[in-house]
């Protein structure tokens, strides 16, 4: 991935971090949008690439459109082209958690992922970069019905609030890519905001998008480093019997497979699991 320029939103830890460090190790330039760049102060790996000018740390909040614009500008700087090759949007659950007996776990704000993606697309540079977003298995009605039976209560109750947010993000992608979308999965203004379609490219204008739905995420080892793509299962749509997948293996798939073989994966919604 030498000479690749990527913007990573949600890269301070987990999937975004594992994918970003792989890109850096392969010669890419990665711009991180971070609420607190101090998160990397003691990270010798990231600091090495900061010193080399390959890792760029932009202090800002993905919920602030001006901050996202600054991150795009920094990511585009330098190199043989003035554009950005990839957006890795790996933002996940990071809001203030709560719990209500009738609703399960709640998040404040309830639409952090959706609103951040709206900001990223509202400030999207041209030519458009290739875009990867991380969602979740079980996020739509169809995907939920494909979950293992024992997993459905977990997803339906404990993950209901995060999934509303992820579902909002998927609805945005489906609109921009002109993918089919079940109207029963549509979210209201609490998640989407008012007149959200006016903030993003028109329907069908963004074809170079990949949505990845991991199974239940773990902190396990990266099987992909020893078994390659045979270390996990990836399928367009839903993977049957999708129990779990490590965050490191999702990062492995993104960099070692999806980004390197974009003609195979671009324009799809896929699931990944062991």
C-alpha positions as CSV (number, residue, x, y, z in Angstrom):
1,X,0.0,0.0,0.0
2,X,3.0,2.3,-0.6
3,X,2.0,5.9,-1.5
4,X,-1.6,5.3,-0.3
5,X,-3.1,8.2,1.6
6,X,-5.9,7.4,4.0
7,X,-8.1,9.2,6.5
8,X,-9.1,7.2,9.5
9,X,-12.0,8.2,11.6
10,X,-12.2,6.0,14.7
11,X,-8.6,4.9,14.6
12,X,-7.5,5.5,18.2
13,X,-8.1,1.9,19.0
14,X,-9.6,-1.5,17.9
15,X,-10.3,-2.1,14.2
16,X,-9.3,1.3,13.0
17,X,-6.1,1.2,14.8
18,X,-5.2,-2.3,13.6
19,X,-6.0,-1.4,10.0
20,X,-4.1,1.9,10.2
21,X,-0.9,0.4,11.6
22,X,-0.9,-2.2,8.8
23,X,-1.2,0.6,6.2
24,X,1.7,2.5,7.9
25,X,3.8,-0.6,7.9
26,X,3.3,-1.0,4.2
27,X,4.3,2.5,3.4
28,X,1.0,4.3,3.4
29,X,0.3,7.7,4.9
30,X,-2.5,7.8,7.5
31,X,-4.2,10.8,8.9
32,X,-6.0,10.2,12.2
33,X,-8.9,12.5,13.4
34,X,-8.6,12.3,17.2
35,X,-10.4,14.0,20.0
36,X,-7.2,13.6,22.0
37,X,-3.9,13.0,20.2
38,X,-2.5,12.2,23.6
39,X,-3.9,8.7,23.2
40,X,-0.8,8.0,21.1
41,X,1.8,9.7,23.3
42,X,3.1,6.4,24.7
43,X,2.5,4.5,21.5
44,X,6.0,3.8,20.0
45,X,4.6,2.4,16.8
46,X,2.5,5.4,16.0
47,X,5.2,7.8,17.2
48,X,7.8,6.3,14.9
49,X,5.5,7.1,11.9
50,X,4.7,10.5,13.2
51,X,8.5,11.3,13.1
52,X,8.7,9.9,9.6
53,X,5.8,12.1,8.5
54,X,3.6,9.1,7.6
55,X,1.2,9.3,10.6
56,X,-0.6,12.7,10.9
57,X,-2.6,13.4,14.0
58,X,-5.4,16.0,13.7
59,X,-7.0,17.1,16.9
60,X,-10.8,17.3,16.4
61,X,-14.2,15.8,16.9
62,X,-16.0,13.9,14.2
63,X,-19.2,15.5,15.4
64,X,-17.9,18.9,14.3
65,X,-18.0,19.4,10.6
66,X,-15.2,21.9,10.5
67,X,-12.9,19.5,12.3
68,X,-13.7,16.8,9.7
69,X,-12.9,19.2,6.9
70,X,-9.5,20.0,8.5
71,X,-8.8,16.2,8.6
72,X,-9.7,15.8,4.9
73,X,-7.4,18.7,4.1
74,X,-4.5,17.3,6.0
75,X,-5.0,13.8,4.6
76,X,-4.9,15.2,1.0
77,X,-1.6,17.1,1.5
78,X,1.6,16.0,-0.3
79,X,2.3,13.0,-2.4
80,X,2.1,12.6,-6.1
81,X,-1.6,13.4,-6.1
82,X,-3.6,15.9,-4.0
83,X,-6.5,13.6,-3.3
84,X,-7.2,11.0,-0.6
85,X,-7.3,7.3,-1.6
86,X,-9.3,5.8,1.2
87,X,-11.6,6.8,4.1
88,X,-11.6,4.1,6.8
89,X,-14.7,5.0,8.9
90,X,-14.4,2.6,11.8
91,X,-16.1,4.7,14.5
92,X,-18.0,2.6,16.9
93,X,-19.6,2.7,20.4
94,X,-17.8,5.5,22.3
95,X,-20.7,7.6,23.7
96,X,-21.8,7.9,27.3
97,X,-23.4,4.6,28.2
98,X,-26.6,4.2,30.2
99,X,-29.1,1.6,31.0
100,X,-32.9,1.5,31.0
101,X,-34.9,-1.7,31.9
102,X,-37.3,-1.2,29.0
103,X,-34.6,-0.3,26.4
104,X,-31.4,-2.1,27.5
105,X,-28.2,-0.2,27.1
106,X,-28.5,3.4,25.9
107,X,-25.9,5.8,24.4
108,X,-25.6,9.6,24.6
109,X,-25.5,10.9,22.0
110,X,-27.6,8.2,20.4
111,X,-26.4,9.0,16.8
112,X,-22.7,9.5,17.2
113,X,-21.8,7.2,14.3
114,X,-24.5,8.4,12.0
115,X,-23.8,12.1,12.6
116,X,-20.1,11.6,12.2
117,X,-20.6,9.8,8.9
118,X,-22.9,12.6,7.7
119,X,-20.1,15.1,8.4
120,X,-17.6,13.0,6.6
121,X,-19.8,12.7,3.5
122,X,-20.9,16.4,3.6
123,X,-17.2,17.4,3.4
124,X,-16.2,14.7,1.0
125,X,-13.5,15.8,-1.4
126,X,-13.4,15.3,-5.1
127,X,-12.3,13.1,-6.7
128,X,-14.1,10.9,-4.2
129,X,-12.0,8.5,-2.2
130,X,-12.9,4.8,-1.8
131,X,-14.9,4.4,1.5
132,X,-15.0,1.6,4.0
133,X,-17.4,1.7,6.9
134,X,-17.8,-0.7,9.8
135,X,-21.3,-1.8,10.8
136,X,-22.4,-5.0,12.5
137,X,-24.1,-8.3,11.9
138,X,-27.7,-8.3,13.0
139,X,-28.1,-4.6,12.3
140,X,-31.1,-4.9,9.9
141,X,-34.2,-7.1,10.2
142,X,-32.9,-9.5,7.5
143,X,-29.4,-9.6,9.1
144,X,-30.9,-10.1,12.6
145,X,-32.9,-13.1,11.3
146,X,-29.7,-14.7,10.0
147,X,-28.0,-14.6,13.5
148,X,-27.5,-17.8,15.4
149,X,-30.7,-18.3,17.5
150,X,-28.8,-18.0,20.8
151,X,-27.3,-14.6,19.8
152,X,-30.6,-12.9,18.9
153,X,-31.5,-11.9,22.4
154,X,-28.1,-10.3,23.0
155,X,-28.3,-8.3,19.8
156,X,-32.0,-7.4,20.2
157,X,-31.7,-6.2,23.8
158,X,-28.2,-5.3,24.9
159,X,-27.1,-4.0,21.5
160,X,-30.3,-2.3,20.5
161,X,-29.1,1.3,21.0
162,X,-25.7,0.9,19.2
163,X,-27.5,-0.9,16.4
164,X,-29.9,1.9,15.8
165,X,-26.9,4.2,15.3
166,X,-25.2,1.7,13.0
167,X,-28.4,1.2,11.1
168,X,-28.6,4.9,10.5
169,X,-25.1,4.9,9.0
170,X,-26.0,2.0,6.8
171,X,-29.2,3.8,5.6
172,X,-27.0,6.7,4.6
173,X,-24.6,4.5,2.6
174,X,-27.5,2.7,0.9
175,X,-28.9,6.0,-0.2
176,X,-25.5,7.3,-1.5
177,X,-24.7,4.0,-3.3
178,X,-28.3,3.4,-4.5
179,X,-28.6,0.1,-2.7
180,X,-32.0,-1.5,-1.8
181,X,-33.1,-0.5,1.7
182,X,-36.0,-2.0,3.7
183,X,-38.2,0.9,4.8
184,X,-38.9,-0.9,8.0
185,X,-35.2,-0.4,8.9
186,X,-35.4,3.4,8.5
187,X,-34.5,5.5,11.5
188,X,-36.2,8.7,12.6
189,X,-34.9,12.2,13.3
190,X,-33.3,11.2,16.6
191,X,-30.8,9.2,14.7
192,X,-30.8,10.8,11.2
193,X,-31.4,14.4,12.0
194,X,-33.6,16.6,9.9
195,X,-33.4,16.6,6.1
196,X,-30.2,14.4,6.2
197,X,-30.3,13.6,2.4
198,X,-29.5,17.2,1.7
199,X,-26.2,16.8,3.5
200,X,-24.8,13.9,1.4
201,X,-24.1,13.2,-2.3
202,X,-27.2,12.5,-4.3
203,X,-28.6,8.9,-4.6
204,X,-26.3,6.7,-6.5
205,X,-23.4,9.1,-6.7
206,X,-21.0,7.0,-4.5
207,X,-20.3,3.6,-5.8
208,X,-16.9,3.0,-4.3
209,X,-18.2,2.1,-0.8
210,X,-17.7,-1.1,1.2
211,X,-19.7,-1.9,4.3
212,X,-18.3,-4.5,6.6
213,X,-20.5,-6.2,9.2
214,X,-18.3,-8.1,11.7
215,X,-19.8,-10.7,14.0
216,X,-19.4,-10.2,17.8
217,X,-16.0,-8.6,18.2
218,X,-13.3,-10.1,20.4
219,X,-9.7,-9.1,21.4
220,X,-8.4,-12.4,20.1
221,X,-5.3,-13.1,18.0
222,X,-5.1,-12.4,14.3
223,X,-5.7,-15.7,12.5
224,X,-5.2,-13.9,9.1
225,X,-1.5,-13.5,9.8
226,X,-0.9,-17.2,9.9
227,X,-3.8,-18.5,7.7
228,X,-4.3,-15.6,5.3
229,X,-7.9,-15.1,4.1
230,X,-8.6,-18.7,5.2
231,X,-8.4,-17.5,8.8
232,X,-12.0,-16.2,8.6
233,X,-15.1,-16.2,6.4
234,X,-16.3,-13.2,4.4
235,X,-19.4,-13.2,2.3
236,X,-21.6,-10.7,0.6
237,X,-24.7,-10.4,2.7
238,X,-24.8,-12.5,5.8
239,X,-22.5,-15.3,7.0
240,X,-24.4,-18.2,8.4
241,X,-23.4,-19.2,11.9
242,X,-21.7,-15.8,12.6
243,X,-20.7,-16.0,16.2
244,X,-17.5,-14.0,16.6
245,X,-14.5,-12.4,15.0
246,X,-11.4,-10.7,16.4
247,X,-10.9,-7.0,15.8
248,X,-7.4,-7.8,14.5
249,X,-8.8,-10.1,11.9
250,X,-11.2,-7.4,10.7
251,X,-8.3,-5.0,10.3
252,X,-6.4,-7.8,8.5
253,X,-9.3,-8.2,6.0
254,X,-9.6,-4.5,5.4
255,X,-5.9,-3.9,4.5
256,X,-4.7,-7.3,3.2
257,X,-7.8,-8.1,1.2
258,X,-10.4,-5.4,0.7
259,X,-8.1,-2.4,-0.1
260,X,-5.7,-4.5,-2.2
261,X,-8.6,-6.2,-4.1
262,X,-11.0,-3.3,-4.4
263,X,-12.4,-4.5,-7.7
264,X,-13.7,-7.6,-5.8
265,X,-15.1,-5.9,-2.7
266,X,-16.0,-2.3,-3.7
267,X,-19.7,-1.6,-3.9
268,X,-20.7,-4.4,-1.6
269,X,-22.0,-5.0,1.9
270,X,-20.2,-8.1,3.4
271,X,-20.2,-9.9,6.7
272,X,-17.1,-11.4,8.4
273,X,-16.9,-14.1,11.0
274,X,-15.0,-17.3,12.0
